[in-house]
Amino acid sequence: MFNTLSKLNGHFLDKMYSSFLRVMDLKEARLVLEVSKGDSVHKKYKELMRINHPDTGGSSYITSKINEAYKLLKNSN
């Protein structure tokens, strides 16, 4: 999902950002990290952070959503 964000135009990104829930639930967290039950949350988190981290040209907003999803899924176990 986030791997191609740098190639998208601003209008699409605004629409996508507004589609996030105000308070993330487990379903949205799994969508953000692209995992299902039983998948390695930590492994996918590290992969997405490597790609989307602001220090490597990624979005701080997307990074915050990845962090939020990771914390929620990590604490739900």
Secondary structure, DSSP 8 states (H G I E B T S, - for coil): --TTGGGS-HHHHHHHHHTS-SS--HHHHHHHHT--TTS-HHHHHHHHHHHH-GGGT--HHHHHHHHHHHHHHHHH-
